[in-house]
């Protein structure tokens, strides 16, 4: 099996000249240290990470911590420590000066919860503890990078390579200001509150049943309140008193406390949950580097009766964005597996409707001229989910609202992200020609199934364009949009998507240009650019295909247009959410007949 490990771009213990260290050695070392001290130090780091944003990756910010890691002596002193350590400066290393990431903090927090001493109270984070934990973070990067592997050559190896690269993308995403987090929450609000009930009317009643009476609307108002609270922790250290969280909220405390209960475990409960998680699922080769599901489920740890610590703050921010989905999904699965599948399909329809509206706004606002914009009907469904044409340029869209699934993120099966299944890959590897219909029916990957769909529909797309726009398109720019936060970059293209297309004969006709994978946030960005009179979509796609065909789409947009523009629909939804929060949680609670 071939691995791609992004942490190799970070400093590590062996990369700085240290010898091999085993996971068992680190586990035994952690048993010597108090759990509250370890989690408290990691919590402080993760808070600094979120507040600093992308600047946290600056070696000048991490230099002091790297110095501590260099001068520590577990399990032995680094041979070049004296040369690397320079007072008042970033350490002189031959590798990157960056070594603290969301991934190694999660690894260390998880290991500490399983092995550290939990009965002591740490009065202060003394020098020896800080130094030792920085060394353990440095060592953890060696564990996360795995072992060297041969360059992948076969399609199955290439797919494994690309899947691990995409898995790594789940980390280090949420270093952002409050308005960015609220915008992502607003997108979920639009999908689940405004659009989903049209396709799944039971959504609101299911949420109330799962939460003891909290409506979807109120759920999002609570989340907006907590988001703004978390982003105000500028003077905090990652710890909070449970009683203080709602102390200044005169109304709605029960609902907020219900949510905190869902996100909180004691260390003992965490260990039991991890044992259940491991027992219920088969082991996966990539698991240790990615499998932090129990910590994602409960990003708050209750160390003492009224004291909570959040060791990996980005996990809490991610939890707030995803919680409504998981509340509905888990409840419906317990009630009826078919209902859960219906809900997920309906969410796909809601995303398609949302994407349709964005494409329509792009078509009408494009400064290069209006596009013929069609949403193919039932008789033309194979054409795609949206189709634009202007002169001889056609743009067929496929919109995919599926989520990658927990099993993929922990290192398990990735067929729902990158298909087709292994049996088809082996046939392609042996030179078999796979009919496009077969590939389309057997590939369930959110990023790869649309390639088969669009390739199979070439003739239908050309005929549709000629019928609807009055002329047959000479060039087609295929676009695949997706709700899942998976970013297709040069590595994923070169490692897997391009070789797959070549062997399977996808996009083989001369009219096809290079396909583009666009996350929903990039589609929103395009809509905002169009309405601001800054976008010529045909020119943009032609430029990207010619000059940067494999570049990540959001990176290309940033190079062309500067920082992203938040879409108007989201900027309008955020004040509504915040106003709802203010109204819901500022009124006195009704009197109760129950004794206090």
Buried (B, 14 or more C-beta within 10 A) or exposed (E): EBBBBBBBEBBBBBBBBBEEBEEEEBBEBBEEBBBBBBBBBBBBBBBBBBBBEEEBBEBEBBBEBBBBBBBBEBBEEBEBBEEBBEEEEBBEBEEBBBBBBBBBBBBBBBBBBBBBBBEEEBEEBEEEBBBBBBBBBBBBBBBBBBEEBEEBEBBBBBBBBBBBBBBBBBBBBBBBEBBBBBBBBBBBBBBBBBBBBEBBEBBBEBBBBBBEEBBBBBBBBBBBBBBBBBBEBEEBBBBBEBEEBBEEBEBBBEBBBBBBEBBBBBBEBBBEBBEEBEEEBEEBEBBBBBBBBBBBBBBBBBBEEEBBBBBBBBBBBBBBBBBBBBBBBEBBBEBEEEBBEBBBBBBBBBBBBBBBBBBBBBBEBBEBEEBBBBBBEEEBEBBBBBBBBBBBBBBBBBBBBBBBBBBBBBBBBBBBBBBBEEEBBEBBBEEEEBEBEBBBEBBBBBBBBBBBBBBBBBEBBBBBBBEBBEEBBEBBBBBBBBBBBBBBBBBBBBBBBBBBBEBBBBBEEEBBBBBBBBBBBBBBBBBBBBBEEBBBBBEBBBEBBEEBBBBBBBEBBEEBBEEBBBBBBBBEBBEBBBEBBEEBBEEEEEEEEEEE
